Amino acid sequence: MMQITELEVWKASMDMAKSFYELSRTFPELEDNGLGMMMRKAVTSLPSNIAAAASRKYGAESLRYLFKAKGYIYEVETHLYLAQRLGYISEEQMHENLEMVDTSRKLLFGFIKYYKRTAQPQ
């Protein structure tokens, strides 16, 4: 079993979660139970699913969690674009956070490729 704290993909997703949490605190109060909450839920699910994947014995089992994480990264990206369109964040804030999304996505896709190579039947 891997130590999640040593995984670059997990570290990047945790950094992104922290950044998105801080960003969502700047949203209007009415979004506490709307977009802000949805963004926080999705962004925390990303490192959680990476951790779950790393804790599994077989690659095939881990892939299920990594594909969930893949979905969450696209969900988070969509929330970011929506926040910018609604005027909750600036263009600069959007681009800074999109860089984090891109980095996390690249690391996640690499991690998925690794597990695809090591997948064993259950």
Contact map, one row per residue, 1 for C-alpha under 8 A:
11100000000000000000000000000000000000000000000000000111100000000000000000000000000000000000000000000000000000000000000000
11110100000000000000000000000000000000000000000000000110000000000000000000000000000000000000000000000000000000000000000000
11111110000000000000000000000000000000000000000000000100000000000000000000000000000000000000000000000000000000000000000000
01111110010000000000000000000000000000000000000000100100000000000000000000000000000000000000000000000000000000000000000000
00111110011000000000000000000000000000000000000000000000000000000000000000000000000000000000000000000000000000000000000000
01111111011000000000000000000000000000000000000000000000000000000000000000000000000000000000000000000000000000000000000000
00111111111000000000000000000000000000000000000000000000000000000000000000000000000000000000000000000000000000000000000000
00000111111100000000000000000000000000000000000000000000000000000000000000000000000000000000000000000000001000000000000000
00000011111110000000000000000000000000000000000001000000000000000000000000000000000000000000000000000001001100100000000000
00011111111111000000000000000000000000000000001001100000000000000000000000000000000000000000000000000000000000000000000000
00001111111111100000000000000000000000000000000000000000000000000000000000000000000000000000000000000000000000000000000000
00000001111111110000000000000000000000000000000000000000000000000000000000000000000000000000000000010011000000000000000000
00000000111111111000000000000000000000000010011000000000000000000000000000000000000000000000000000000001000000000000000000
00000000011111111100000000000000000000000001001000000000000000000000000000000000000000000000000000000000000000000000000000
00000000001111111110000000000000000000000000000000000000000000000000000000000000000000000000000000000000000000000000000000
00000000000111111111000000000000000000000010000000000000000000000000000000000000000000000000000010011001000000000000000000
00000000000011111111100000000000000000010011000000000000000000000000000000000000000000000000000000000000000000000000000000
00000000000001111111110000000000000000000000000000000000000000000000000000000000000000000000000000000000000000000000000000
00000000000000111111111000000000000000000000000000000000000000000000000000000000000000000000000010000000000000000000000000
00000000000000011111111100000000000000110010000000000000000000000000000000000000000000000000000010000000000000000000000000
00000000000000001111111110000000000000110000000000000000000000000000000000000000000000000000000000000000000000000000000000
00000000000000000111111111000000000000000000000000000000000000000000000000000000000000000000000000000000000000000000000000
00000000000000000011111111100000000000000000000000000000000000000000000000000000000000000000000000000000000000000000000000
00000000000000000001111111100000000110110000000000000000000000000000000000000000000000000000000000000000000000000000000000
00000000000000000000111111100000000100000000000000000000000000000000000000000000000000000000000000000000000000000000000000
00000000000000000000011111110000000000000000000000000000000000000000000000000000000000010000000000000000000000000000000000
00000000000000000000001111111011000100000000000000000000000000000000000000000000000000011000000000000000000000000000000000
00000000000000000000000001111111000000000000000000000000000000000000000000000000000000010000000000000000000000000000000000
00000000000000000000000000111111000000000000000000000000000000000000000000000000000000000000000000000000000000000000000000
00000000000000000000000000011111110000000000000000000000000000000000000000000000000000000000000000000000000000000000000000
00000000000000000000000000111111111110000000000000000000000000000000000000000000000000000000000000000000000000000000000000
00000000000000000000000000111111111110000000000000000000000000000000000000000000000000000000000000000000000000000000000000
00000000000000000000000000000111111111000000000000000000000000000000000000000000000000000000000000000000000000000000000000
00000000000000000000000000000111111111000000000000000000000000000000000000000000000000000000000000000000000000000000000000
00000000000000000000000000000011111111100000000000000000000000000000000000000010001000000000000000000000000000000000000000
00000000000000000000000110100011111111110000000000000000000000000000000000000000000000000000000000000000000000000000000000
00000000000000000000000100000011111111111000000000000000000000000000000000000000000000000000000000000000000000000000000000
00000000000000000000000000000000111111111100000000000000000000000000000000000010000000000000000000000000000000000000000000
00000000000000000001100100000000001111111110000000000000000000000000000000010010000000000000000000000000000000000000000000
00000000000000001001100100000000000111111111000000000000000000000000000000000000000000000000000000000000000000000000000000
00000000000000000000000000000000000011111111100000000000000000000000000000000000000000000000000000000000000000000000000000
00000000000000000000000000000000000001111111110000000000000000000000000110110000000000000000000000000000000000000000000000
00000000000010011001000000000000000000111111111000000000000000000000000110010000000000000000000000000000000000000000000000
00000000000001001000000000000000000000011111111100000000000000000000000000000000000000000000000000000000000000000000000000
00000000000000000000000000000000000000001111111110000000000000000000100100000000000000000000000000000000000000000000000000
00000000000010000000000000000000000000000111111111000000000000000001110110000000000000000000000000000000000000000000000000
00000000010011000000000000000000000000000011111111100000000000000000100000000000000000000000000000000000000000000000000000
00000000000000000000000000000000000000000001111111110000000000000000000000000000000000000000000000000000000000000000000000
00000000000000000000000000000000000000000000111111111000000000001101100000000000000000000000000000000000000000000000000000
00000000110000000000000000000000000000000000011111111100000000001100100000000000000000000000000000000000000000000000000000
00010000010000000000000000000000000000000000001111111110000000000000000000000000000000000000000000000000000000000000000000
00000000000000000000000000000000000000000000000111111111000001001000000000000000000000000000000000000000000000000000000000
00000000000000000000000000000000000000000000000011111111000011111100000000000000000000000000000000000000000000000000000000
11110000000000000000000000000000000000000000000001111111000001000000000000000000000000000000000000000000000000000000000000
11000000000000000000000000000000000000000000000000111111100001000000000000000000000000000000000000000000000000000000000000
10000000000000000000000000000000000000000000000000011111111011000000000000000000000000000000000000000000000000000000000000
10000000000000000000000000000000000000000000000000000011111011000000000000000000000000000000000000000000000000000000000000
00000000000000000000000000000000000000000000000000000001111111000000000000000000000000000000000000000000000000000000011111
00000000000000000000000000000000000000000000000000000001111111100000000000000000000000000000000000000000000000000011011100
00000000000000000000000000000000000000000000000000000000011111110000000000000000000000000000000000000000000000000011001111
00000000000000000000000000000000000000000000000000001001111111111000000000000000000000000000000000000000000000000000001001
00000000000000000000000000000000000000000000000000011111111111111100000000000000000000000000000000000000000000000010000000
00000000000000000000000000000000000000000000000000001000001111111110000000000000000000000000000000000000000000010011000000
00000000000000000000000000000000000000000000000000001000000111111111000000000000000000000000000000000000000000000000000000
00000000000000000000000000000000000000000000000011011000000011111111100000000000000000000000000000000000000000000000000000
00000000000000000000000000000000000000000000000011001000000001111111110000000000000000000000000000000000000100010000000000
00000000000000000000000000000000000000000000000000000000000000111111111000000000000000000000000000000000000000010000000000
00000000000000000000000000000000000000000000010010000000000000011111111100000000000000000000000000000000000000000000000000
00000000000000000000000000000000000000000000111011000000000000001111111110000000000000000000000000000000000000000000000000
00000000000000000000000000000000000000000000010000000000000000000111111111000000000000000000000000000000100110000000000000
00000000000000000000000000000000000000000000000000000000000000000011111111100000000000000000000000000000000000000000000000
00000000000000000000000000000000000000000110110000000000000000000001111111110000000000000000000000000000000000000000000000
00000000000000000000000000000000000000000110010000000000000000000000111111111000000000000000000000001001100000000000000000
00000000000000000000000000000000000000000000000000000000000000000000011111111100000000000000000000000000000000000000000000
00000000000000000000000000000000000000000100000000000000000000000000001111111110000000000000000000000000000000000000000000
00000000000000000000000000000000000000100110000000000000000000000000000111111111000000000000000000000000000000000000000000
00000000000000000000000000000000000000000000000000000000000000000000000011111111100000000000000001001000000000000000000000
00000000000000000000000000000000000000000000000000000000000000000000000001111111110000000000000000000000000000000000000000
00000000000000000000000000000000001001100000000000000000000000000000000000111111111000000000000000000000000000000000000000
00000000000000000000000000000000000000000000000000000000000000000000000000011111111100000000010011000000000000000000000000
00000000000000000000000000000000000000000000000000000000000000000000000000001111111110000000010000000000000000000000000000
00000000000000000000000000000000000000000000000000000000000000000000000000000111111111000000000000000000000000000000000000
00000000000000000000000000000000001000000000000000000000000000000000000000000011111111111000000000000000000000000000000000
00000000000000000000000000000000000000000000000000000000000000000000000000000001111111111110010000000000000000000000000000
00000000000000000000000000000000000000000000000000000000000000000000000000000000111111110000000000000000000000000000000000
00000000000000000000000000000000000000000000000000000000000000000000000000000000011111111000000000000000000000000000000000
00000000000000000000000000000000000000000000000000000000000000000000000000000000001111111100000000000000000000000000000000
00000000000000000000000001110000000000000000000000000000000000000000000000000000001111111100000000000000000000000000000000
00000000000000000000000000100000000000000000000000000000000000000000000000000000001101111110110000000000000000000000000000
00000000000000000000000000000000000000000000000000000000000000000000000000000000000100111111110000000000000000000000000000
00000000000000000000000000000000000000000000000000000000000000000000000000000000000100001111111000000000000000000000000000
00000000000000000000000000000000000000000000000000000000000000000000000000000000000000000111111100000000000000000000000000
00000000000000000000000000000000000000000000000000000000000000000000000000000000000000001111111110000000000000000000000000
00000000000000000000000000000000000000000000000000000000000000000000000000000001100100001111111111000000000000000000000000
00000000000000000000000000000000000000000000000000000000000000000000000000000000000000000011111111100000000000000000000000
00000000000000000000000000000000000000000000000000000000000000000000000000000000000000000001111111110000000000000000000000
00000000000000010011000000000000000000000000000000000000000000000000000000000001000000000000111111111000000000000000000000
00000000000000000000000000000000000000000000000000000000000000000000000000001001000000000000011111111100000000000000000000
00000000000000000000000000000000000000000000000000000000000000000000000000000000000000000000001111111110000000000000000000
00000000000100010000000000000000000000000000000000000000000000000000000000000000000000000000000111111111000000000000000000
00000000000000010000000000000000000000000000000000000000000000000000000010001000000000000000000011111111100000000000000000
00000000000000000000000000000000000000000000000000000000000000000000000000000000000000000000000001111111110000000000000000
00000000000100000000000000000000000000000000000000000000000000000000000000000000000000000000000000111111111000000000000000
00000000100110010000000000000000000000000000000000000000000000000000000010000000000000000000000000011111111100000000000000
00000000000000000000000000000000000000000000000000000000000000000000010010000000000000000000000000001111111110000000000000
00000000000000000000000000000000000000000000000000000000000000000000000000000000000000000000000000000111111111000000000000
00000001100000000000000000000000000000000000000000000000000000000000000000000000000000000000000000000011111111100000000000
00000000100000000000000000000000000000000000000000000000000000000100010000000000000000000000000000000001111111110000000000
00000000000000000000000000000000000000000000000000000000000000000000010000000000000000000000000000000000111111111000000000
00000000000000000000000000000000000000000000000000000000000000000000000000000000000000000000000000000000011111111100000000
00000000100000000000000000000000000000000000000000000000000000000000000000000000000000000000000000000000001111111110000000
00000000000000000000000000000000000000000000000000000000000000100110000000000000000000000000000000000000000111111111000000
00000000000000000000000000000000000000000000000000000000000000000000000000000000000000000000000000000000000011111111100000
00000000000000000000000000000000000000000000000000000000000000000000000000000000000000000000000000000000000001111111110000
00000000000000000000000000000000000000000000000000000000001101100000000000000000000000000000000000000000000000111111111000
00000000000000000000000000000000000000000000000000000000001100100000000000000000000000000000000000000000000000011111111000
00000000000000000000000000000000000000000000000000000000000000000000000000000000000000000000000000000000000000001111111000
00000000000000000000000000000000000000000000000000000000011000000000000000000000000000000000000000000000000000000111111100
00000000000000000000000000000000000000000000000000000000011110000000000000000000000000000000000000000000000000000011111110
00000000000000000000000000000000000000000000000000000000011100000000000000000000000000000000000000000000000000000000011111
00000000000000000000000000000000000000000000000000000000010100000000000000000000000000000000000000000000000000000000001111
00000000000000000000000000000000000000000000000000000000010110000000000000000000000000000000000000000000000000000000000111
